[in-house]
Amino acid sequence: MQSQPGCEMPRLFRHPVTIKGIRDGLVFLFDDQCPFEEILEDLREKLHSDQGQLLFGPIVRVTIQTGKRVLSDSQKEKVREVLGVFGNLLIQGFVSSIEGDTSHSKSASLLYKGTLRSGQRIEYDGDVTVVGDVNPGAQVLATGDIFVMGTLRGMAHAGCNGNQDAVIGAVYFQPTQLRIGNVISRSPDAASPMAPEVAEMEFAYLRNGQMAVDKLFNLSSIRPRK
């Protein structure tokens, strides 16, 4: 392994990843002097060690602090892949001490893999995609859009910061409640159950201040991206 200045200490004596508990979750501290691949290796080892006991049960909010290192998009995706194996680790953001770093910007998106069970809640500053079902009693709140690649049976609140251009998409719409901005709908117009073999992904949006539902392929014409 090629050595780097400031990271010549044997690995036994340094900590590429340090995990700390805080009031509302965990902070993962990445040593900004170590090679990124070593960070990933140490992260995998810690998640499969005794500290991995943290990875079972309800959702745990995680903030990644990278020191003076600014991760690229591909590096962030690799970190998400490592943490995504366990299902209940919710990455709140990547934070760097470099001035001007925008890795925690509002344009961030969250990909959650797995089923959200009753009592579980995702709250995120950006867009959220759930690859799985959202069961009754579960909640998804996002300042941006929400997409559920499964059945939405719980509550979804898109544009929870007041953004009325946000949308909520799902393969199967059976929500207990939909919210976009400050508009609430318990029974959207097109929430009728569909047989799986004819199901087609739909999305809810606000039309003249009222909740409406349309086929997903119409999204680009109704909410063109700027």
Backbone as CSV, one residue per row, in Angstrom:
resi,resn,N_x,N_y,N_z,CA_x,CA_y,CA_z,C_x,C_y,C_z
1,MET,0.843,-1.197,0.000,0.000,0.000,0.000,0.870,1.235,0.000
2,GLN,0.556,2.145,-0.857,1.346,3.360,-0.944,1.079,4.249,0.254
3,SER,2.163,4.688,0.896,1.990,5.528,2.078,1.743,6.957,1.658
4,GLN,1.104,7.721,2.563,0.831,9.120,2.312,1.360,9.926,3.478
5,PRO,1.773,11.144,3.222,2.257,11.988,4.312,1.201,12.105,5.390
6,GLY,1.638,11.951,6.642,0.707,12.086,7.742,-0.038,10.821,8.055
7,CYS,0.153,9.746,7.267,-0.578,8.518,7.500,0.379,7.339,7.467
8,GLU,1.594,7.520,8.029,2.613,6.493,7.979,2.611,5.623,9.230
9,MET,1.806,5.972,10.198,1.721,5.184,11.416,1.092,3.835,11.103
10,PRO,1.610,2.747,11.680,0.979,1.447,11.454,-0.506,1.511,11.782
11,ARG,-1.298,0.781,11.010,-2.730,0.887,11.155,-3.198,0.489,12.559
12,LEU,-2.420,-0.407,13.193,-2.799,-0.859,14.521,-2.967,0.309,15.478
13,PHE,-2.221,1.409,15.234,-2.223,2.518,16.182,-3.043,3.718,15.704
14,ARG,-3.670,3.596,14.596,-4.482,4.729,14.169,-5.905,4.253,13.917
15,HIS,-6.786,5.194,13.791,-8.202,4.880,13.677,-8.767,5.580,12.449
16,PRO,-8.761,4.909,11.307,-9.319,5.536,10.108,-10.765,5.979,10.308
17,VAL,-11.534,5.203,11.103,-12.930,5.568,11.379,-13.161,5.511,12.880
18,THR,-13.733,6.561,13.418,-14.123,6.598,14.827,-15.630,6.832,14.894
19,ILE,-16.311,6.007,15.684,-17.765,6.128,15.806,-18.092,6.682,17.186
20,LYS,-18.858,7.771,17.204,-19.256,8.398,18.465,-20.779,8.510,18.527
21,GLY,-21.310,8.281,19.706,-22.742,8.454,19.915,-23.051,9.872,20.338
22,ILE,-24.117,10.428,19.782,-24.589,11.741,20.189,-26.058,11.608,20.567
23,ARG,-26.664,12.692,20.994,-28.030,12.624,21.525,-29.024,12.047,20.520
24,ASP,-28.895,12.439,19.248,-29.894,12.004,18.277,-29.316,11.075,17.220
25,GLY,-28.251,10.344,17.541,-27.729,9.397,16.562,-26.250,9.114,16.743
26,LEU,-25.564,8.931,15.617,-24.144,8.607,15.631,-23.386,9.559,14.714
27,VAL,-22.126,9.788,15.043,-21.218,10.533,14.171,-20.082,9.601,13.786
28,PHE,-19.835,9.455,12.499,-18.709,8.684,12.004,-17.619,9.676,11.596
29,LEU,-16.477,9.619,12.282,-15.361,10.521,11.984,-14.374,9.798,11.084
30,PHE,-14.136,10.315,9.896,-13.176,9.743,8.962,-11.848,10.496,9.100
31,ASP,-10.746,9.757,9.283,-9.417,10.363,9.340,-9.062,10.893,7.953
32,ASP,-8.895,12.214,7.849,-8.664,12.799,6.519,-7.235,12.591,6.012
33,GLN,-6.369,11.934,6.819,-5.003,11.668,6.375,-4.840,10.248,5.822
34,CYS,-5.845,9.428,5.932,-5.750,8.035,5.483,-6.347,7.867,4.091
35,PRO,-5.817,6.901,3.322,-6.401,6.625,1.997,-7.866,6.235,2.122
36,PHE,-8.641,6.624,1.136,-10.075,6.377,1.213,-10.390,4.888,1.294
37,GLU,-9.637,4.049,0.559,-9.912,2.611,0.596,-9.687,2.047,1.997
38,GLU,-8.732,2.621,2.727,-8.507,2.181,4.103,-9.664,2.608,5.006
39,ILE,-10.228,3.768,4.714,-11.408,4.217,5.444,-12.539,3.205,5.252
40,LEU,-12.779,2.813,4.008,-13.868,1.867,3.725,-13.630,0.525,4.412
41,GLU,-12.379,0.047,4.359,-12.054,-1.241,4.975,-12.303,-1.205,6.476
42,ASP,-11.849,-0.124,7.114,-12.035,-0.011,8.564,-13.517,0.147,8.910
43,LEU,-14.246,0.856,8.051,-15.686,1.040,8.276,-16.399,-0.312,8.245
44,ARG,-16.058,-1.149,7.256,-16.689,-2.479,7.160,-16.361,-3.305,8.398
45,GLU,-15.087,-3.254,8.830,-14.680,-4.050,9.996,-15.434,-3.628,11.245
46,LYS,-15.576,-2.320,11.432,-16.274,-1.844,12.635,-17.756,-2.204,12.595
47,LEU,-18.349,-2.133,11.432,-19.778,-2.438,11.335,-20.060,-3.914,11.556
48,HIS,-19.044,-4.765,11.346,-19.225,-6.198,11.562,-18.621,-6.649,12.890
49,SER,-18.139,-5.712,13.681,-17.556,-6.050,14.983,-18.614,-5.880,16.065
50,ASP,-18.168,-5.818,17.315,-19.099,-5.631,18.428,-19.894,-4.341,18.297
51,GLN,-19.277,-3.315,17.667,-20.010,-2.064,17.483,-21.187,-2.246,16.547
52,GLY,-21.179,-3.370,15.797,-22.285,-3.651,14.894,-23.585,-3.913,15.611
53,GLN,-23.546,-4.071,16.934,-24.783,-4.245,17.691,-25.678,-3.019,17.569
54,LEU,-25.054,-1.879,17.219,-25.834,-0.650,17.036,-26.706,-0.712,15.804
55,LEU,-26.446,-1.692,14.952,-27.057,-1.696,13.632,-28.339,-2.493,13.576
56,PHE,-28.873,-2.875,14.707,-30.125,-3.602,14.727,-31.146,-2.782,15.510
57,GLY,-32.392,-2.873,15.092,-33.436,-2.148,15.787,-33.919,-0.963,14.985
58,PRO,-34.343,0.113,15.676,-34.918,1.267,14.982,-33.864,2.030,14.191
59,ILE,-34.337,2.954,13.387,-33.462,3.757,12.534,-32.509,4.607,13.377
60,VAL,-31.246,4.643,12.979,-30.226,5.439,13.654,-29.739,6.515,12.681
61,ARG,-29.801,7.753,13.099,-29.333,8.863,12.258,-27.806,8.939,12.321
62,VAL,-27.199,9.084,11.149,-25.739,9.075,11.057,-25.265,10.327,10.317
63,THR,-24.296,10.998,10.899,-23.616,12.098,10.214,-22.175,11.669,9.943
64,ILE,-21.713,11.871,8.722,-20.352,11.519,8.338,-19.500,12.781,8.356
65,GLN,-18.512,12.833,9.225,-17.603,13.978,9.282,-16.276,13.562,8.651
66,THR,-15.850,14.301,7.634,-14.696,13.903,6.830,-13.483,14.804,7.038
67,GLY,-13.518,15.649,8.062,-12.370,16.517,8.322,-12.082,17.440,7.150
68,LYS,-10.814,17.473,6.721,-10.416,18.340,5.606,-10.596,17.655,4.256
69,ARG,-11.122,16.432,4.274,-11.343,15.704,3.023,-12.751,16.032,2.503
70,VAL,-12.852,16.294,1.209,-14.149,16.467,0.554,-14.379,15.257,-0.335
71,LEU,-15.366,14.451,-0.012,-15.620,13.224,-0.770,-16.265,13.539,-2.112
72,SER,-15.874,12.772,-3.114,-16.526,12.886,-4.424,-17.867,12.168,-4.362
73,ASP,-18.683,12.365,-5.383,-19.989,11.693,-5.422,-19.825,10.173,-5.415
74,SER,-18.831,9.663,-6.150,-18.636,8.201,-6.197,-18.177,7.676,-4.838
75,GLN,-17.353,8.442,-4.121,-16.919,8.027,-2.783,-18.093,8.029,-1.807
76,LYS,-18.947,9.032,-1.912,-20.143,9.051,-1.048,-21.022,7.843,-1.334
77,GLU,-21.154,7.485,-2.606,-21.987,6.342,-2.959,-21.412,5.055,-2.366
78,LYS,-20.073,4.928,-2.360,-19.452,3.737,-1.764,-19.728,3.671,-0.264
79,VAL,-19.687,4.819,0.399,-20.011,4.847,1.834,-21.467,4.450,2.047
80,ARG,-22.350,4.971,1.213,-23.779,4.620,1.335,-23.984,3.129,1.122
81,GLU,-23.233,2.523,0.180,-23.371,1.087,-0.071,-22.957,0.279,1.153
82,VAL,-21.870,0.693,1.804,-21.403,-0.031,2.998,-22.437,0.076,4.120
83,LEU,-22.947,1.285,4.362,-23.910,1.474,5.445,-25.281,0.920,5.084
84,GLY,-25.609,0.916,3.790,-26.932,0.486,3.352,-27.193,-0.983,3.580
85,VAL,-26.144,-1.776,3.792,-26.313,-3.213,4.015,-27.146,-3.461,5.267
86,PHE,-27.080,-2.555,6.234,-27.712,-2.804,7.524,-29.123,-2.221,7.636
87,GLY,-29.508,-1.407,6.705,-30.919,-1.020,6.617,-31.378,0.076,7.544
88,ASN,-30.882,0.147,8.767,-31.444,1.125,9.711,-30.534,2.324,9.954
89,LEU,-29.435,2.425,9.196,-28.565,3.590,9.336,-28.979,4.654,8.328
90,LEU,-29.429,5.773,8.817,-29.936,6.851,7.974,-28.908,7.965,7.919
91,ILE,-28.247,8.115,6.755,-27.212,9.142,6.610,-27.858,10.518,6.508
92,GLN,-27.564,11.368,7.485,-28.102,12.724,7.489,-27.312,13.656,6.592
93,GLY,-26.012,13.366,6.411,-25.216,14.230,5.558,-23.732,13.974,5.713
94,PHE,-22.954,14.497,4.776,-21.492,14.431,4.811,-20.996,15.838,5.140
95,VAL,-20.220,15.958,6.168,-19.791,17.276,6.627,-18.272,17.360,6.577
96,SER,-17.758,18.381,5.888,-16.329,18.619,5.803,-16.005,19.949,6.461
97,SER,-14.798,20.044,6.989,-14.384,21.305,7.617,-13.859,22.300,6.598
98,ILE,-13.740,21.848,5.323,-13.261,22.749,4.286,-14.297,23.819,4.019
99,GLU,-13.878,25.055,4.095,-14.802,26.152,3.857,-15.344,26.087,2.438
100,GLY,-16.643,26.234,2.309,-17.262,26.206,0.990,-17.703,24.840,0.567
101,ASP,-17.422,23.810,1.367,-17.883,22.469,1.030,-19.403,22.431,1.046
102,THR,-19.996,21.891,0.014,-21.447,21.852,-0.102,-21.963,20.441,-0.007
103,SER,-21.192,19.532,0.608,-21.628,18.138,0.653,-22.859,17.949,1.514
104,HIS,-23.218,18.964,2.313,-24.427,18.855,3.139,-25.500,19.784,2.583
105,SER,-25.473,20.008,1.275,-26.371,20.977,0.689,-27.790,20.444,0.625
106,LYS,-28.732,21.377,0.383,-30.140,20.993,0.325,-30.474,20.159,-0.886
107,SER,-29.555,20.077,-1.856,-29.846,19.288,-3.050,-29.548,17.813,-2.831
108,ALA,-29.114,17.448,-1.622,-28.782,16.061,-1.346,-30.032,15.206,-1.416
109,SER,-29.829,13.919,-1.667,-30.940,12.985,-1.707,-30.575,11.771,-0.871
110,LEU,-31.593,11.096,-0.409,-31.402,9.925,0.441,-32.025,8.711,-0.234
111,LEU,-31.250,7.630,-0.316,-31.771,6.359,-0.819,-31.851,5.401,0.353
112,TYR,-33.059,4.986,0.700,-33.250,4.048,1.818,-33.717,2.720,1.252
113,LYS,-32.964,1.666,1.565,-33.298,0.334,1.069,-33.884,-0.487,2.201
114,GLY,-35.105,-0.958,2.009,-35.746,-1.767,3.037,-37.154,-1.278,3.320
115,THR,-37.879,-2.057,4.101,-39.244,-1.710,4.464,-39.250,-0.886,5.742
116,LEU,-40.009,0.204,5.717,-40.198,1.011,6.924,-41.369,0.425,7.696
117,ARG,-41.080,-0.020,8.913,-42.117,-0.633,9.724,-42.812,0.417,10.589
118,SER,-43.936,0.015,11.176,-44.701,0.908,12.041,-43.811,1.471,13.143
119,GLY,-43.874,2.777,13.338,-43.064,3.433,14.359,-41.759,3.993,13.832
120,GLN,-41.355,3.564,12.626,-40.120,4.091,12.054,-40.422,5.366,11.276
121,ARG,-39.433,6.238,11.223,-39.650,7.559,10.625,-38.368,8.018,9.950
122,ILE,-38.506,8.501,8.727,-37.399,9.145,8.019,-37.734,10.622,7.898
123,GLU,-36.802,11.475,8.285,-36.959,12.916,8.109,-35.676,13.425,7.478
124,TYR,-35.780,14.071,6.308,-34.570,14.390,5.563,-34.697,15.717,4.842
125,ASP,-33.599,16.453,4.798,-33.538,17.734,4.098,-33.106,17.480,2.664
126,GLY,-34.058,17.154,1.799,-33.781,16.820,0.402,-34.815,15.834,-0.100
127,ASP,-34.480,15.139,-1.183,-35.376,14.127,-1.735,-35.127,12.783,-1.060
128,VAL,-36.171,11.975,-0.966,-36.060,10.645,-0.357,-36.644,9.602,-1.305
129,THR,-35.882,8.526,-1.533,-36.386,7.379,-2.274,-36.318,6.152,-1.372
130,VAL,-37.434,5.482,-1.206,-37.495,4.263,-0.404,-37.641,3.080,-1.363
131,VAL,-36.654,2.197,-1.361,-36.729,0.985,-2.187,-37.301,-0.107,-1.292
132,GLY,-38.612,-0.150,-1.234,-39.311,-1.069,-0.347,-40.684,-0.493,-0.042
133,ASP,-41.340,-1.044,0.969,-42.674,-0.580,1.355,-42.592,0.378,2.537
134,VAL,-43.598,1.215,2.650,-43.778,2.060,3.838,-45.060,1.577,4.510
135,ASN,-44.920,0.855,5.595,-46.071,0.225,6.237,-46.900,1.215,7.039
136,PRO,-48.147,0.857,7.365,-48.975,1.733,8.221,-48.257,2.026,9.538
137,GLY,-48.304,3.276,9.953,-47.625,3.674,11.186,-46.225,4.200,10.955
138,ALA,-45.676,4.013,9.738,-44.362,4.556,9.393,-44.550,5.928,8.743
139,GLN,-43.515,6.770,8.820,-43.604,8.135,8.303,-42.360,8.480,7.498
140,VAL,-42.581,9.198,6.394,-41.475,9.720,5.594,-41.708,11.217,5.415
141,LEU,-40.774,12.027,5.870,-40.865,13.479,5.728,-39.636,13.972,4.979
142,ALA,-39.842,14.802,3.973,-38.737,15.324,3.172,-39.053,16.745,2.753
143,THR,-38.020,17.579,2.679,-38.236,18.928,2.167,-38.398,18.901,0.654
144,GLY,-37.921,17.825,0.009,-38.053,17.672,-1.433,-39.121,16.661,-1.787
145,ASP,-38.848,15.856,-2.832,-39.797,14.850,-3.304,-39.620,13.537,-2.536
146,ILE,-40.665,12.702,-2.598,-40.619,11.368,-1.992,-41.052,10.348,-3.049
147,PHE,-40.252,9.305,-3.223,-40.630,8.225,-4.131,-40.524,6.904,-3.374
148,VAL,-41.555,6.104,-3.465,-41.590,4.800,-2.790,-41.650,3.723,-3.869
149,MET,-40.580,2.951,-3.976,-40.519,1.895,-4.989,-41.135,0.626,-4.411
150,GLY,-42.373,0.743,-4.001,-43.114,-0.342,-3.377,-44.487,0.198,-3.031
151,THR,-45.069,-0.282,-1.939,-46.405,0.157,-1.525,-46.308,1.197,-0.418
152,LEU,-46.948,2.322,-0.636,-47.009,3.381,0.373,-48.299,3.215,1.165
153,ARG,-48.171,2.683,2.376,-49.348,2.492,3.240,-49.317,3.443,4.449
154,GLY,-48.172,4.032,4.720,-48.042,4.928,5.868,-48.270,6.374,5.478
155,MET,-47.615,7.283,6.197,-47.760,8.713,5.951,-46.538,9.252,5.225
156,ALA,-46.767,10.068,4.204,-45.674,10.710,3.478,-45.942,12.210,3.431
157,HIS,-44.916,12.996,3.782,-45.032,14.457,3.774,-43.875,15.019,2.951
158,ALA,-44.155,15.376,1.713,-43.152,15.989,0.833,-43.257,17.507,0.943
159,GLY,-42.143,18.178,0.693,-42.145,19.634,0.790,-42.498,20.109,2.182
160,CYS,-41.977,19.406,3.200,-42.383,19.705,4.580,-41.852,21.046,5.062
161,ASN,-41.046,21.718,4.250,-40.610,23.077,4.579,-41.507,24.116,3.917
162,GLY,-42.633,23.646,3.333,-43.560,24.567,2.683,-43.492,24.552,1.173
163,ASN,-42.635,23.706,0.600,-42.477,23.621,-0.852,-43.684,22.931,-1.487
164,GLN,-44.525,23.689,-2.164,-45.741,23.130,-2.750,-45.499,22.540,-4.137
165,ASP,-44.270,22.613,-4.648,-43.942,21.976,-5.922,-43.441,20.543,-5.730
166,ALA,-43.318,20.103,-4.503,-42.844,18.742,-4.232,-43.904,17.727,-4.676
167,VAL,-43.454,16.490,-4.915,-44.374,15.431,-5.341,-44.107,14.180,-4.503
168,ILE,-45.101,13.285,-4.502,-44.971,11.994,-3.823,-45.328,10.912,-4.829
169,GLY,-44.377,10.025,-5.131,-44.613,8.946,-6.086,-44.563,7.600,-5.392
170,ALA,-45.323,6.643,-5.904,-45.306,5.291,-5.339,-45.793,4.312,-6.401
171,VAL,-45.337,3.080,-6.296,-45.822,2.046,-7.206,-47.266,1.702,-6.861
172,TYR,-47.545,1.544,-5.552,-48.903,1.276,-5.080,-49.276,2.332,-4.049
173,PHE,-50.350,3.058,-4.301,-50.797,4.130,-3.414,-51.887,3.626,-2.484
174,GLN,-51.553,3.388,-1.244,-52.555,3.062,-0.230,-52.210,3.804,1.057
175,PRO,-51.964,5.123,0.995,-51.443,5.856,2.165,-52.511,6.094,3.221
176,THR,-52.057,6.165,4.454,-52.959,6.621,5.510,-53.104,8.133,5.456
177,GLN,-52.057,8.800,4.949,-52.132,10.253,4.830,-51.038,10.741,3.879
178,LEU,-51.400,11.703,3.036,-50.427,12.386,2.177,-50.402,13.863,2.559
179,ARG,-49.196,14.419,2.567,-49.070,15.861,2.793,-48.068,16.409,1.788
180,ILE,-48.413,17.505,1.176,-47.475,18.252,0.339,-47.546,19.701,0.782
181,GLY,-46.421,20.244,1.215,-46.452,21.582,1.801,-47.355,21.554,3.027
182,ASN,-48.358,22.438,3.034,-49.299,22.460,4.159,-50.655,21.880,3.777
183,VAL,-50.718,21.153,2.644,-51.970,20.548,2.187,-51.992,19.068,2.584
184,ILE,-53.088,18.645,3.190,-53.223,17.277,3.695,-54.335,16.568,2.939
185,SER,-54.066,15.319,2.570,-55.090,14.500,1.930,-55.026,13.106,2.514
186,ARG,-56.120,12.641,3.061,-56.162,11.278,3.588,-56.591,10.289,2.521
187,SER,-57.251,10.760,1.477,-57.749,9.845,0.451,-57.637,10.503,-0.914
188,PRO,-56.441,10.457,-1.526,-56.272,11.093,-2.833,-57.170,10.467,-3.876
189,ASP,-57.476,11.246,-4.914,-58.446,10.821,-5.926,-58.136,9.473,-6.536
190,ALA,-56.859,9.220,-6.793,-56.494,7.997,-7.509,-55.865,6.970,-6.586
191,ALA,-56.295,6.953,-5.328,-55.711,6.027,-4.371,-56.372,4.664,-4.392
192,SER,-57.230,4.411,-5.348,-57.897,3.125,-5.411,-56.887,2.032,-5.656
193,PRO,-57.009,0.887,-4.946,-56.037,-0.189,-5.115,-56.075,-0.751,-6.521
194,MET,-54.912,-1.145,-7.016,-54.815,-1.713,-8.355,-54.239,-3.109,-8.237
195,ALA,-54.670,-3.980,-9.080,-54.104,-5.315,-9.096,-52.641,-5.232,-9.489
196,PRO,-51.744,-5.987,-8.822,-50.310,-5.866,-9.090,-49.963,-5.988,-10.563
197,GLU,-50.695,-6.843,-11.288,-50.310,-7.063,-12.674,-50.614,-5.866,-13.567
198,VAL,-51.480,-4.923,-13.086,-51.785,-3.755,-13.910,-51.314,-2.470,-13.230
199,ALA,-50.598,-2.599,-12.120,-50.170,-1.405,-11.400,-49.218,-0.569,-12.241
200,GLU,-49.347,0.741,-12.106,-48.470,1.671,-12.822,-48.120,2.795,-11.870
201,MET,-46.836,3.117,-11.772,-46.395,4.082,-10.775,-47.076,5.426,-10.988
202,GLU,-47.515,6.012,-9.876,-48.216,7.283,-9.920,-47.530,8.269,-8.976
203,PHE,-47.954,9.509,-9.067,-47.428,10.497,-8.142,-48.527,11.485,-7.767
204,ALA,-48.442,11.986,-6.549,-49.378,13.001,-6.068,-48.695,14.359,-6.132
205,TYR,-49.461,15.379,-6.449,-48.932,16.728,-6.531,-50.057,17.710,-6.249
206,LEU,-49.715,18.975,-6.117,-50.732,19.987,-5.869,-51.107,20.689,-7.172
207,ARG,-52.401,20.694,-7.440,-52.922,21.396,-8.623,-53.943,22.408,-8.132
208,ASN,-53.611,23.682,-8.297,-54.470,24.765,-7.788,-54.766,24.600,-6.301
209,GLY,-53.737,24.178,-5.572,-53.872,24.066,-4.124,-54.579,22.814,-3.651
210,GLN,-54.953,21.902,-4.567,-55.643,20.669,-4.198,-54.784,19.464,-4.574
211,MET,-54.898,18.410,-3.792,-54.134,17.201,-4.069,-54.686,16.512,-5.319
212,ALA,-53.776,16.130,-6.211,-54.157,15.419,-7.430,-53.162,14.287,-7.656
213,VAL,-53.566,13.292,-8.431,-52.714,12.140,-8.707,-52.699,11.888,-10.204
214,ASP,-51.511,11.581,-10.733,-51.388,11.318,-12.169,-50.365,10.212,-12.377
215,LYS,-50.310,9.697,-13.595,-49.314,8.685,-13.924,-47.919,9.297,-13.906
216,LEU,-46.949,8.494,-13.501,-45.597,9.040,-13.311,-44.994,9.561,-14.610
217,PHE,-45.359,8.957,-15.752,-44.741,9.416,-16.992,-45.173,10.839,-17.342
218,ASN,-46.162,11.375,-16.647,-46.566,12.764,-16.877,-45.834,13.745,-15.967
219,LEU,-44.966,13.213,-15.100,-44.299,14.073,-14.115,-43.499,15.192,-14.778
220,SER,-42.747,14.855,-15.837,-41.877,15.858,-16.452,-42.663,17.002,-17.077
221,SER,-43.898,16.734,-17.501,-44.694,17.803,-18.100,-45.387,18.650,-17.041
222,ILE,-45.683,18.027,-15.883,-46.367,18.764,-14.816,-45.381,19.485,-13.911
223,ARG,-44.252,18.831,-13.639,-43.219,19.421,-12.789,-41.878,19.353,-13.516
224,PRO,-41.701,20.135,-14.595,-40.414,20.116,-15.289,-39.289,20.560,-14.381
225,ARG,-38.152,19.819,-14.449,-36.992,20.184,-13.645,-36.358,21.454,-14.160
226,LYS,-35.964,22.341,-13.243,-35.320,23.597,-13.638,-33.837,23.376,-13.826
